[in-house]
Amino acid sequence: MRKKGKRYLTVTIIIIIIIIIMSFSKPSSETFNKWLESKYDRACVGDECVHKNSKEIVVHRDIDNYILINKMGVILEDEEGRRTLIVGIGIFGTFIPFAYNSVYSPFVDLYSY
């Protein structure tokens, strides 16, 4: 019985430490822009981005702050009117790709904003 109680206490402490670390290590918008540049080769400053020497503008930016994670997304439009949707989940100081759609159409909006 005593070993079982120590095991539960150890697991509880580990879970509490992980929750505290996750809540303090949520990435910021600047980290999202750095992630876009490293993962998708899009350098964004404000509402303008550059991708392979062509300019894109930010049509919509979405930021959802949850207790332990962030969800950030952006819809970009290039000079020819094509739209791209990029969404990432922020956890432990970095982002994980959640959705990427290079032929995004607002008429068939699966990711409503």
Biopython code that builds the backbone (N, CA, C, O; Angstrom):
import numpy as np
from Bio.PDB.StructureBuilder import StructureBuilder

atoms = [
    (1, "MET", "N", (0.819, -1.196, 0.000)),
    (1, "MET", "CA", (0.000, 0.000, 0.000)),
    (1, "MET", "C", (0.855, 1.248, 0.000)),
    (1, "MET", "O", (0.527, 2.226, -0.673)),
    (2, "ARG", "N", (1.929, 1.230, 0.733)),
    (2, "ARG", "CA", (2.788, 2.387, 0.853)),
    (2, "ARG", "C", (3.487, 2.693, -0.475)),
    (2, "ARG", "O", (3.631, 3.859, -0.841)),
    (3, "LYS", "N", (3.922, 1.658, -1.198)),
    (3, "LYS", "CA", (4.568, 1.859, -2.494)),
    (3, "LYS", "C", (3.591, 2.436, -3.507)),
    (3, "LYS", "O", (3.952, 3.279, -4.328)),
    (4, "LYS", "N", (2.359, 1.973, -3.438)),
    (4, "LYS", "CA", (1.338, 2.456, -4.359)),
    (4, "LYS", "C", (1.043, 3.937, -4.123)),
    (4, "LYS", "O", (0.844, 4.684, -5.081)),
    (5, "GLY", "N", (1.014, 4.364, -2.878)),
    (5, "GLY", "CA", (0.787, 5.765, -2.541)),
    (5, "GLY", "C", (1.930, 6.651, -3.021)),
    (5, "GLY", "O", (1.691, 7.755, -3.509)),
    (6, "LYS", "N", (3.159, 6.187, -2.890)),
    (6, "LYS", "CA", (4.323, 6.946, -3.368)),
    (6, "LYS", "C", (4.310, 7.062, -4.892)),
    (6, "LYS", "O", (4.683, 8.094, -5.450)),
    (7, "ARG", "N", (3.880, 5.999, -5.549)),
    (7, "ARG", "CA", (3.818, 6.002, -7.007)),
    (7, "ARG", "C", (2.782, 7.032, -7.488)),
    (7, "ARG", "O", (3.047, 7.788, -8.424)),
    (8, "TYR", "N", (1.606, 7.059, -6.849)),
    (8, "TYR", "CA", (0.584, 8.048, -7.213)),
    (8, "TYR", "C", (1.069, 9.474, -6.958)),
    (8, "TYR", "O", (0.819, 10.370, -7.764)),
    (9, "LEU", "N", (1.753, 9.680, -5.850)),
    (9, "LEU", "CA", (2.293, 11.004, -5.537)),
    (9, "LEU", "C", (3.332, 11.429, -6.567)),
    (9, "LEU", "O", (3.337, 12.585, -6.991)),
    (10, "THR", "N", (4.208, 10.522, -6.976)),
    (10, "THR", "CA", (5.226, 10.822, -7.971)),
    (10, "THR", "C", (4.588, 11.170, -9.316)),
    (10, "THR", "O", (4.985, 12.146, -9.952)),
    (11, "VAL", "N", (3.614, 10.392, -9.749)),
    (11, "VAL", "CA", (2.934, 10.653, -11.020)),
    (11, "VAL", "C", (2.202, 11.993, -10.961)),
    (11, "VAL", "O", (2.234, 12.752, -11.930)),
    (12, "THR", "N", (1.554, 12.290, -9.857)),
    (12, "THR", "CA", (0.846, 13.560, -9.700)),
    (12, "THR", "C", (1.804, 14.736, -9.771)),
    (12, "THR", "O", (1.509, 15.732, -10.433)),
    (13, "ILE", "N", (2.932, 14.641, -9.111)),
    (13, "ILE", "CA", (3.934, 15.717, -9.141)),
    (13, "ILE", "C", (4.465, 15.905, -10.550)),
    (13, "ILE", "O", (4.634, 17.043, -10.990)),
    (14, "ILE", "N", (4.731, 14.836, -11.266)),
    (14, "ILE", "CA", (5.232, 14.935, -12.644)),
    (14, "ILE", "C", (4.194, 15.607, -13.540)),
    (14, "ILE", "O", (4.547, 16.450, -14.365)),
    (15, "ILE", "N", (2.945, 15.252, -13.394)),
    (15, "ILE", "CA", (1.879, 15.871, -14.201)),
    (15, "ILE", "C", (1.763, 17.357, -13.889)),
    (15, "ILE", "O", (1.603, 18.164, -14.805)),
    (16, "ILE", "N", (1.839, 17.730, -12.633)),
    (16, "ILE", "CA", (1.775, 19.149, -12.256)),
    (16, "ILE", "C", (2.957, 19.913, -12.842)),
    (16, "ILE", "O", (2.780, 21.028, -13.332)),
    (17, "ILE", "N", (4.140, 19.347, -12.803)),
    (17, "ILE", "CA", (5.329, 20.011, -13.374)),
    (17, "ILE", "C", (5.168, 20.184, -14.878)),
    (17, "ILE", "O", (5.501, 21.245, -15.407)),
    (18, "ILE", "N", (4.668, 19.175, -15.580)),
    (18, "ILE", "CA", (4.457, 19.281, -17.036)),
    (18, "ILE", "C", (3.436, 20.367, -17.350)),
    (18, "ILE", "O", (3.627, 21.134, -18.294)),
    (19, "ILE", "N", (2.368, 20.447, -16.585)),
    (19, "ILE", "CA", (1.352, 21.480, -16.814)),
    (19, "ILE", "C", (1.934, 22.875, -16.586)),
    (19, "ILE", "O", (1.649, 23.793, -17.354)),
    (20, "ILE", "N", (2.732, 23.041, -15.557)),
    (20, "ILE", "CA", (3.362, 24.345, -15.295)),
    (20, "ILE", "C", (4.318, 24.715, -16.420)),
    (20, "ILE", "O", (4.318, 25.857, -16.878)),
    (21, "ILE", "N", (5.128, 23.772, -16.869)),
    (21, "ILE", "CA", (6.072, 24.043, -17.966)),
    (21, "ILE", "C", (5.321, 24.393, -19.239)),
    (21, "ILE", "O", (5.717, 25.317, -19.948)),
    (22, "MET", "N", (4.245, 23.677, -19.546)),
    (22, "MET", "CA", (3.476, 23.961, -20.762)),
    (22, "MET", "C", (2.839, 25.344, -20.711)),
    (22, "MET", "O", (2.808, 26.049, -21.720)),
    (23, "SER", "N", (2.334, 25.735, -19.550)),
    (23, "SER", "CA", (1.672, 27.042, -19.467)),
    (23, "SER", "C", (2.666, 28.198, -19.575)),
    (23, "SER", "O", (2.309, 29.267, -20.070)),
    (24, "PHE", "N", (3.894, 28.005, -19.126)),
    (24, "PHE", "CA", (4.891, 29.069, -19.221)),
    (24, "PHE", "C", (5.673, 29.061, -20.529)),
    (24, "PHE", "O", (6.393, 30.018, -20.813)),
    (25, "SER", "N", (5.553, 28.017, -21.325)),
    (25, "SER", "CA", (6.344, 27.929, -22.556)),
    (25, "SER", "C", (5.495, 28.050, -23.819)),
    (25, "SER", "O", (5.904, 27.584, -24.882)),
    (26, "LYS", "N", (4.318, 28.669, -23.717)),
    (26, "LYS", "CA", (3.505, 28.884, -24.918)),
    (26, "LYS", "C", (4.223, 29.885, -25.819)),
    (26, "LYS", "O", (4.653, 30.934, -25.341)),
    (27, "PRO", "N", (4.361, 29.587, -27.111)),
    (27, "PRO", "CA", (5.074, 30.486, -28.012)),
    (27, "PRO", "C", (4.262, 31.736, -28.349)),
    (27, "PRO", "O", (3.037, 31.754, -28.224)),
    (28, "SER", "N", (4.972, 32.772, -28.777)),
    (28, "SER", "CA", (4.350, 34.064, -29.085)),
    (28, "SER", "C", (4.143, 34.223, -30.598)),
    (28, "SER", "O", (4.479, 33.338, -31.385)),
    (29, "SER", "N", (3.586, 35.366, -30.975)),
    (29, "SER", "CA", (3.378, 35.666, -32.400)),
    (29, "SER", "C", (4.701, 35.797, -33.136)),
    (29, "SER", "O", (4.802, 35.401, -34.298)),
    (30, "GLU", "N", (5.717, 36.346, -32.482)),
    (30, "GLU", "CA", (7.039, 36.449, -33.105)),
    (30, "GLU", "C", (7.612, 35.066, -33.392)),
    (30, "GLU", "O", (8.255, 34.853, -34.420)),
    (31, "THR", "N", (7.374, 34.132, -32.480)),
    (31, "THR", "CA", (7.824, 32.762, -32.694)),
    (31, "THR", "C", (7.080, 32.134, -33.870)),
    (31, "THR", "O", (7.659, 31.351, -34.624)),
    (32, "PHE", "N", (5.799, 32.472, -34.030)),
    (32, "PHE", "CA", (5.025, 31.975, -35.165)),
    (32, "PHE", "C", (5.609, 32.489, -36.474)),
    (32, "PHE", "O", (5.714, 31.732, -37.439)),
    (33, "ASN", "N", (5.993, 33.774, -36.524)),
    (33, "ASN", "CA", (6.597, 34.327, -37.733)),
    (33, "ASN", "C", (7.938, 33.667, -38.034)),
    (33, "ASN", "O", (8.246, 33.411, -39.198)),
    (34, "LYS", "N", (8.736, 33.389, -37.014)),
    (34, "LYS", "CA", (10.010, 32.685, -37.220)),
    (34, "LYS", "C", (9.762, 31.267, -37.721)),
    (34, "LYS", "O", (10.497, 30.765, -38.573)),
    (35, "TRP", "N", (8.721, 30.621, -37.188)),
    (35, "TRP", "CA", (8.371, 29.271, -37.623)),
    (35, "TRP", "C", (7.920, 29.266, -39.077)),
    (35, "TRP", "O", (8.281, 28.364, -39.833)),
    (36, "LEU", "N", (7.124, 30.278, -39.484)),
    (36, "LEU", "CA", (6.717, 30.399, -40.888)),
    (36, "LEU", "C", (7.930, 30.528, -41.796)),
    (36, "LEU", "O", (7.976, 29.945, -42.879)),
    (37, "GLU", "N", (8.910, 31.296, -41.341)),
    (37, "GLU", "CA", (10.102, 31.495, -42.158)),
    (37, "GLU", "C", (10.931, 30.220, -42.267)),
    (37, "GLU", "O", (11.419, 29.891, -43.348)),
    (38, "SER", "N", (11.093, 29.505, -41.168)),
    (38, "SER", "CA", (11.929, 28.308, -41.217)),
    (38, "SER", "C", (11.214, 27.119, -41.856)),
    (38, "SER", "O", (11.839, 26.349, -42.584)),
    (39, "LYS", "N", (9.924, 26.958, -41.600)),
    (39, "LYS", "CA", (9.192, 25.785, -42.093)),
    (39, "LYS", "C", (8.659, 25.974, -43.512)),
    (39, "LYS", "O", (8.738, 25.059, -44.332)),
    (40, "TYR", "N", (8.117, 27.158, -43.805)),
    (40, "TYR", "CA", (7.445, 27.389, -45.085)),
    (40, "TYR", "C", (8.124, 28.450, -45.954)),
    (40, "TYR", "O", (7.583, 28.838, -46.990)),
    (41, "ASP", "N", (9.287, 28.917, -45.548)),
    (41, "ASP", "CA", (10.077, 29.880, -46.326)),
    (41, "ASP", "C", (9.278, 31.155, -46.629)),
    (41, "ASP", "O", (9.299, 31.664, -47.750)),
    (42, "ARG", "N", (8.579, 31.655, -45.616)),
    (42, "ARG", "CA", (7.801, 32.891, -45.752)),
    (42, "ARG", "C", (8.258, 33.861, -44.674)),
    (42, "ARG", "O", (8.016, 33.637, -43.488)),
    (43, "ALA", "N", (8.915, 34.932, -45.083)),
    (43, "ALA", "CA", (9.388, 35.948, -44.152)),
    (43, "ALA", "C", (8.305, 37.007, -44.003)),
    (43, "ALA", "O", (8.018, 37.735, -44.953)),
    (44, "CYS", "N", (7.699, 37.102, -42.821)),
    (44, "CYS", "CA", (6.592, 38.031, -42.588)),
    (44, "CYS", "C", (7.008, 39.155, -41.652)),
    (44, "CYS", "O", (7.628, 38.930, -40.613)),
    (45, "VAL", "N", (6.652, 40.364, -42.046)),
    (45, "VAL", "CA", (6.813, 41.539, -41.202)),
    (45, "VAL", "C", (5.501, 42.298, -41.269)),
    (45, "VAL", "O", (5.130, 42.824, -42.318)),
    (46, "GLY", "N", (4.804, 42.353, -40.146)),
    (46, "GLY", "CA", (3.498, 43.004, -40.129)),
    (46, "GLY", "C", (2.500, 42.224, -40.964)),
    (46, "GLY", "O", (2.295, 41.030, -40.750)),
    (47, "ASP", "N", (1.877, 42.912, -41.922)),
    (47, "ASP", "CA", (0.881, 42.275, -42.787)),
    (47, "ASP", "C", (1.420, 41.950, -44.173)),
    (47, "ASP", "O", (0.640, 41.704, -45.093)),
    (48, "GLU", "N", (2.727, 41.944, -44.338)),
    (48, "GLU", "CA", (3.336, 41.602, -45.626)),
    (48, "GLU", "C", (4.324, 40.462, -45.441)),
    (48, "GLU", "O", (5.092, 40.432, -44.480)),
    (49, "CYS", "N", (4.289, 39.533, -46.373)),
    (49, "CYS", "CA", (5.191, 38.386, -46.357)),
    (49, "CYS", "C", (5.871, 38.271, -47.719)),
    (49, "CYS", "O", (5.345, 38.726, -48.735)),
    (50, "VAL", "N", (7.033, 37.661, -47.717)),
    (50, "VAL", "CA", (7.772, 37.407, -48.951)),
    (50, "VAL", "C", (8.015, 35.909, -49.046)),
    (50, "VAL", "O", (8.510, 35.285, -48.107)),
    (51, "HIS", "N", (7.659, 35.337, -50.200)),
    (51, "HIS", "CA", (7.842, 33.911, -50.454)),
    (51, "HIS", "C", (8.413, 33.746, -51.852)),
    (51, "HIS", "O", (7.734, 34.022, -52.840)),
    (52, "LYS", "N", (9.664, 33.294, -51.939)),
    (52, "LYS", "CA", (10.344, 33.075, -53.225)),
    (52, "LYS", "C", (10.257, 34.313, -54.111)),
    (52, "LYS", "O", (9.827, 34.229, -55.261)),
    (53, "ASN", "N", (10.657, 35.433, -53.585)),
    (53, "ASN", "CA", (10.709, 36.727, -54.286)),
    (53, "ASN", "C", (9.357, 37.243, -54.757)),
    (53, "ASN", "O", (9.312, 38.132, -55.607)),
    (54, "SER", "N", (8.267, 36.722, -54.242)),
    (54, "SER", "CA", (6.951, 37.282, -54.546)),
    (54, "SER", "C", (6.325, 37.737, -53.233)),
    (54, "SER", "O", (6.506, 37.111, -52.189)),
    (55, "LYS", "N", (5.597, 38.825, -53.309)),
    (55, "LYS", "CA", (5.002, 39.397, -52.113)),
    (55, "LYS", "C", (3.619, 38.797, -51.875)),
    (55, "LYS", "O", (2.869, 38.517, -52.810)),
    (56, "GLU", "N", (3.309, 38.611, -50.603)),
    (56, "GLU", "CA", (2.001, 38.147, -50.175)),
    (56, "GLU", "C", (1.513, 39.077, -49.078)),
    (56, "GLU", "O", (2.305, 39.643, -48.325)),
    (57, "ILE", "N", (0.204, 39.226, -49.000)),
    (57, "ILE", "CA", (-0.363, 40.032, -47.923)),
    (57, "ILE", "C", (-1.179, 39.123, -47.002)),
    (57, "ILE", "O", (-1.712, 38.097, -47.425)),
    (58, "VAL", "N", (-1.261, 39.522, -45.751)),
    (58, "VAL", "CA", (-2.035, 38.770, -44.781)),
    (58, "VAL", "C", (-3.494, 39.194, -44.898)),
    (58, "VAL", "O", (-3.836, 40.347, -44.635)),
    (59, "VAL", "N", (-4.347, 38.261, -45.293)),
    (59, "VAL", "CA", (-5.772, 38.526, -45.420)),
    (59, "VAL", "C", (-6.446, 38.385, -44.061)),
    (59, "VAL", "O", (-7.316, 39.180, -43.705)),
    (60, "HIS", "N", (-6.040, 37.373, -43.309)),
    (60, "HIS", "CA", (-6.628, 37.126, -41.999)),
    (60, "HIS", "C", (-5.598, 36.444, -41.110)),
    (60, "HIS", "O", (-4.855, 35.568, -41.551)),
    (61, "ARG", "N", (-5.570, 36.859, -39.859)),
    (61, "ARG", "CA", (-4.688, 36.242, -38.867)),
    (61, "ARG", "C", (-5.558, 35.801, -37.692)),
    (61, "ARG", "O", (-6.388, 36.569, -37.206)),
    (62, "ASP", "N", (-5.367, 34.569, -37.239)),
    (62, "ASP", "CA", (-6.188, 34.003, -36.179)),
    (62, "ASP", "C", (-5.290, 33.518, -35.049)),
    (62, "ASP", "O", (-4.354, 32.751, -35.277)),
    (63, "ILE", "N", (-5.578, 33.966, -33.831)),
    (63, "ILE", "CA", (-4.804, 33.555, -32.662)),
    (63, "ILE", "C", (-5.781, 33.068, -31.602)),
    (63, "ILE", "O", (-6.647, 33.818, -31.151)),
    (64, "ASP", "N", (-5.637, 31.807, -31.209)),
    (64, "ASP", "CA", (-6.442, 31.227, -30.138)),
    (64, "ASP", "C", (-5.508, 30.851, -28.998)),
    (64, "ASP", "O", (-4.683, 29.947, -29.135)),
    (65, "ASN", "N", (-5.640, 31.550, -27.869)),
    (65, "ASN", "CA", (-4.834, 31.255, -26.693)),
    (65, "ASN", "C", (-5.626, 30.352, -25.757)),
    (65, "ASN", "O", (-6.672, 30.731, -25.230)),
    (66, "TYR", "N", (-5.105, 29.166, -25.567)),
    (66, "TYR", "CA", (-5.694, 28.246, -24.615)),
    (66, "TYR", "C", (-4.805, 28.196, -23.382)),
    (66, "TYR", "O", (-3.770, 28.860, -23.342)),
    (67, "ILE", "N", (-5.186, 27.435, -22.396)),
    (67, "ILE", "CA", (-4.430, 27.415, -21.143)),
    (67, "ILE", "C", (-3.027, 26.847, -21.339)),
    (67, "ILE", "O", (-2.061, 27.401, -20.814)),
    (68, "LEU", "N", (-2.904, 25.768, -22.073)),
    (68, "LEU", "CA", (-1.611, 25.104, -22.210)),
    (68, "LEU", "C", (-0.981, 25.236, -23.589)),
    (68, "LEU", "O", (0.226, 25.034, -23.726)),
    (69, "ILE", "N", (-1.764, 25.569, -24.619)),
    (69, "ILE", "CA", (-1.242, 25.651, -25.983)),
    (69, "ILE", "C", (-1.795, 26.895, -26.676)),
    (69, "ILE", "O", (-2.721, 27.538, -26.181)),
    (70, "ASN", "N", (-1.215, 27.219, -27.818)),
    (70, "ASN", "CA", (-1.708, 28.265, -28.710)),
    (70, "ASN", "C", (-2.044, 27.640, -30.049)),
    (70, "ASN", "O", (-1.437, 26.648, -30.454)),
    (71, "LYS", "N", (-3.009, 28.224, -30.732)),
    (71, "LYS", "CA", (-3.297, 27.846, -32.114)),
    (71, "LYS", "C", (-3.269, 29.137, -32.917)),
    (71, "LYS", "O", (-4.088, 30.029, -32.700)),
    (72, "MET", "N", (-2.327, 29.232, -33.841)),
    (72, "MET", "CA", (-2.196, 30.429, -34.651)),
    (72, "MET", "C", (-2.275, 30.057, -36.122)),
    (72, "MET", "O", (-1.716, 29.052, -36.560)),
    (73, "GLY", "N", (-2.976, 30.884, -36.867)),
    (73, "GLY", "CA", (-3.129, 30.642, -38.291)),
    (73, "GLY", "C", (-3.096, 31.934, -39.070)),
    (73, "GLY", "O", (-3.327, 33.015, -38.529)),
    (74, "VAL", "N", (-2.807, 31.805, -40.340)),
    (74, "VAL", "CA", (-2.733, 32.964, -41.214)),
    (74, "VAL", "C", (-3.222, 32.563, -42.600)),
    (74, "VAL", "O", (-2.947, 31.463, -43.078)),
    (75, "ILE", "N", (-3.957, 33.485, -43.239)),
    (75, "ILE", "CA", (-4.358, 33.302, -44.631)),
    (75, "ILE", "C", (-3.616, 34.352, -45.437)),
    (75, "ILE", "O", (-3.759, 35.550, -45.194)),
    (76, "LEU", "N", (-2.820, 33.897, -46.400)),
    (76, "LEU", "CA", (-1.999, 34.779, -47.223)),
    (76, "LEU", "C", (-2.545, 34.814, -48.638)),
    (76, "LEU", "O", (-3.045, 33.809, -49.143)),
    (77, "GLU", "N", (-2.450, 35.971, -49.275)),
    (77, "GLU", "CA", (-2.875, 36.115, -50.668)),
    (77, "GLU", "C", (-1.715, 36.668, -51.470)),
    (77, "GLU", "O", (-1.134, 37.690, -51.102)),
    (78, "ASP", "N", (-1.368, 35.995, -52.575)),
    (78, "ASP", "CA", (-0.259, 36.465, -53.403)),
    (78, "ASP", "C", (-0.754, 37.486, -54.425)),
    (78, "ASP", "O", (-1.927, 37.858, -54.434)),
    (79, "GLU", "N", (0.154, 37.925, -55.275)),
    (79, "GLU", "CA", (-0.152, 38.981, -56.248)),
    (79, "GLU", "C", (-1.170, 38.536, -57.291)),
    (79, "GLU", "O", (-1.840, 39.374, -57.896)),
    (80, "GLU", "N", (-1.294, 37.232, -57.509)),
    (80, "GLU", "CA", (-2.234, 36.706, -58.503)),
    (80, "GLU", "C", (-3.592, 36.355, -57.892)),
    (80, "GLU", "O", (-4.472, 35.857, -58.595)),
    (81, "GLY", "N", (-3.771, 36.607, -56.595)),
    (81, "GLY", "CA", (-5.044, 36.354, -55.943)),
    (81, "GLY", "C", (-5.205, 34.968, -55.355)),
    (81, "GLY", "O", (-6.270, 34.652, -54.825)),
    (82, "ARG", "N", (-4.181, 34.132, -55.430)),
    (82, "ARG", "CA", (-4.252, 32.793, -54.830)),
    (82, "ARG", "C", (-4.037, 32.906, -53.326)),
    (82, "ARG", "O", (-3.213, 33.693, -52.861)),
    (83, "ARG", "N", (-4.781, 32.117, -52.584)),
    (83, "ARG", "CA", (-4.692, 32.160, -51.134)),
    (83, "ARG", "C", (-4.082, 30.885, -50.571)),
    (83, "ARG", "O", (-4.254, 29.795, -51.116)),
    (84, "THR", "N", (-3.364, 31.053, -49.461)),
    (84, "THR", "CA", (-2.732, 29.943, -48.766)),
    (84, "THR", "C", (-3.103, 30.028, -47.298)),
    (84, "THR", "O", (-3.022, 31.094, -46.689)),
    (85, "LEU", "N", (-3.507, 28.906, -46.736)),
    (85, "LEU", "CA", (-3.841, 28.812, -45.315)),
    (85, "LEU", "C", (-2.747, 28.034, -44.606)),
    (85, "LEU", "O", (-2.383, 26.938, -45.031)),
    (86, "ILE", "N", (-2.218, 28.604, -43.519)),
    (86, "ILE", "CA", (-1.213, 27.928, -42.695)),
    (86, "ILE", "C", (-1.644, 28.061, -41.240)),
    (86, "ILE", "O", (-1.876, 29.169, -40.757)),
    (87, "VAL", "N", (-1.750, 26.928, -40.539)),
    (87, "VAL", "CA", (-2.143, 26.908, -39.132)),
    (87, "VAL", "C", (-1.140, 26.052, -38.370)),
    (87, "VAL", "O", (-0.742, 24.983, -38.832)),
    (88, "GLY", "N", (-0.738, 26.535, -37.197)),
    (88, "GLY", "CA", (0.180, 25.791, -36.347)),
    (88, "GLY", "C", (-0.306, 25.740, -34.912)),
    (88, "GLY", "O", (-0.978, 26.655, -34.436)),
    (89, "ILE", "N", (0.043, 24.661, -34.227)),
    (89, "ILE", "CA", (-0.262, 24.490, -32.811)),
    (89, "ILE", "C", (1.017, 24.769, -32.033)),
    (89, "ILE", "O", (2.040, 24.119, -32.249)),
    (90, "GLY", "N", (0.952, 25.746, -31.123)),
    (90, "GLY", "CA", (2.118, 26.117, -30.331)),
    (90, "GLY", "C", (2.160, 25.378, -29.012)),
    (90, "GLY", "O", (1.231, 25.454, -28.208)),
    (91, "ILE", "N", (3.257, 24.658, -28.800)),
    (91, "ILE", "CA", (3.430, 23.887, -27.572)),
    (91, "ILE", "C", (4.921, 23.785, -27.267)),
    (91, "ILE", "O", (5.729, 23.591, -28.175)),
    (92, "PHE", "N", (5.285, 23.915, -26.003)),
    (92, "PHE", "CA", (6.679, 23.838, -25.542)),
    (92, "PHE", "C", (7.600, 24.787, -26.302)),
    (92, "PHE", "O", (8.728, 24.414, -26.623)),
    (93, "GLY", "N", (7.149, 26.002, -26.595)),
    (93, "GLY", "CA", (7.990, 27.033, -27.195)),
    (93, "GLY", "C", (8.155, 26.958, -28.701)),
    (93, "GLY", "O", (8.890, 27.767, -29.267)),
    (94, "THR", "N", (7.504, 26.026, -29.369)),
    (94, "THR", "CA", (7.610, 25.917, -30.820)),
    (94, "THR", "C", (6.234, 25.593, -31.400)),
    (94, "THR", "O", (5.258, 25.436, -30.666)),
    (95, "PHE", "N", (6.174, 25.496, -32.716)),
    (95, "PHE", "CA", (4.912, 25.206, -33.385)),
    (95, "PHE", "C", (4.983, 23.887, -34.128)),
    (95, "PHE", "O", (6.034, 23.488, -34.631)),
    (96, "ILE", "N", (3.841, 23.220, -34.186)),
    (96, "ILE", "CA", (3.681, 21.974, -34.918)),
    (96, "ILE", "C", (2.669, 22.245, -36.028)),
    (96, "ILE", "O", (1.619, 22.827, -35.757)),
    (97, "PRO", "N", (2.952, 21.840, -37.272)),
    (97, "PRO", "CA", (1.980, 22.074, -38.350)),
    (97, "PRO", "C", (0.640, 21.406, -38.059)),
    (97, "PRO", "O", (0.582, 20.234, -37.686)),
    (98, "PHE", "N", (-0.426, 22.165, -38.235)),
    (98, "PHE", "CA", (-1.775, 21.648, -38.026)),
    (98, "PHE", "C", (-2.537, 21.583, -39.343)),
    (98, "PHE", "O", (-3.195, 20.585, -39.635)),
    (99, "ALA", "N", (-2.449, 22.654, -40.145)),
    (99, "ALA", "CA", (-3.130, 22.681, -41.440)),
    (99, "ALA", "C", (-2.313, 23.521, -42.406)),
    (99, "ALA", "O", (-1.805, 24.586, -42.054)),
    (100, "TYR", "N", (-2.197, 23.019, -43.637)),
    (100, "TYR", "CA", (-1.562, 23.764, -44.718)),
    (100, "TYR", "C", (-2.376, 23.504, -45.971)),
    (100, "TYR", "O", (-2.561, 22.356, -46.375)),
    (101, "ASN", "N", (-2.861, 24.578, -46.585)),
    (101, "ASN", "CA", (-3.670, 24.450, -47.786)),
    (101, "ASN", "C", (-3.210, 25.519, -48.758)),
    (101, "ASN", "O", (-3.484, 26.703, -48.560)),
    (102, "SER", "N", (-2.515, 25.112, -49.803)),
    (102, "SER", "CA", (-1.955, 26.078, -50.750)),
    (102, "SER", "C", (-2.958, 26.533, -51.805)),
    (102, "SER", "O", (-2.660, 27.446, -52.576)),
    (103, "VAL", "N", (-4.122, 25.927, -51.856)),
    (103, "VAL", "CA", (-5.173, 26.347, -52.793)),
    (103, "VAL", "C", (-6.436, 26.676, -52.012)),
    (103, "VAL", "O", (-7.533, 26.241, -52.363)),
    (104, "TYR", "N", (-6.267, 27.440, -50.963)),
    (104, "TYR", "CA", (-7.368, 27.786, -50.071)),
    (104, "TYR", "C", (-8.385, 28.657, -50.792)),
    (104, "TYR", "O", (-8.015, 29.595, -51.499)),
    (105, "SER", "N", (-9.653, 28.353, -50.618)),
    (105, "SER", "CA", (-10.734, 29.129, -51.216)),
    (105, "SER", "C", (-11.692, 29.581, -50.117)),
    (105, "SER", "O", (-12.188, 28.746, -49.361)),
    (106, "PRO", "N", (-11.965, 30.880, -50.011)),
    (106, "PRO", "CA", (-12.900, 31.321, -48.984)),
    (106, "PRO", "C", (-14.339, 30.882, -49.277)),
    (106, "PRO", "O", (-15.191, 30.940, -48.390)),
    (107, "PHE", "N", (-14.617, 30.447, -50.499)),
    (107, "PHE", "CA", (-15.965, 29.993, -50.841)),
    (107, "PHE", "C", (-16.250, 28.605, -50.283)),
    (107, "PHE", "O", (-17.394, 28.276, -49.967)),
    (108, "VAL", "N", (-15.200, 27.792, -50.164)),
    (108, "VAL", "CA", (-15.310, 26.486, -49.530)),
    (108, "VAL", "C", (-14.500, 26.590, -48.250)),
    (108, "VAL", "O", (-13.362, 26.125, -48.181)),
    (109, "ASP", "N", (-15.098, 27.207, -47.239)),
    (109, "ASP", "CA", (-14.356, 27.569, -46.037)),
    (109, "ASP", "C", (-14.511, 26.490, -44.963)),
    (109, "ASP", "O", (-15.480, 26.486, -44.204)),
    (110, "LEU", "N", (-13.543, 25.580, -44.916)),
    (110, "LEU", "CA", (-13.549, 24.547, -43.891)),
    (110, "LEU", "C", (-13.052, 25.089, -42.575)),
    (110, "LEU", "O", (-13.431, 24.593, -41.514)),
    (111, "TYR", "N", (-12.203, 26.109, -42.627)),
    (111, "TYR", "CA", (-11.627, 26.700, -41.437)),
    (111, "TYR", "C", (-12.228, 28.090, -41.269)),
    (111, "TYR", "O", (-11.589, 29.083, -41.616)),
    (112, "SER", "N", (-13.425, 28.173, -40.751)),
    (112, "SER", "CA", (-14.119, 29.459, -40.678)),
    (112, "SER", "C", (-13.406, 30.386, -39.698)),
    (112, "SER", "O", (-12.844, 29.956, -38.690)),
    (113, "TYR", "N", (-13.449, 31.652, -40.027)),
    (113, "TYR", "CA", (-12.826, 32.645, -39.136)),
    (113, "TYR", "C", (-13.756, 33.731, -38.814)),
    (113, "TYR", "O", (-13.399, 34.651, -38.078)),
]
sb = StructureBuilder()
sb.init_structure("model")
sb.init_model(0)
sb.init_chain("A")
sb.init_seg("    ")
for serial, (resi, resn, name, xyz) in enumerate(atoms, 1):
    if name == "N":
        sb.init_residue(resn, " ", resi, " ")
    sb.init_atom(name, np.array(xyz, "f"), 0.0, 1.0, " ", f" {name:<3s}", serial, name[0])
structure = sb.get_structure()
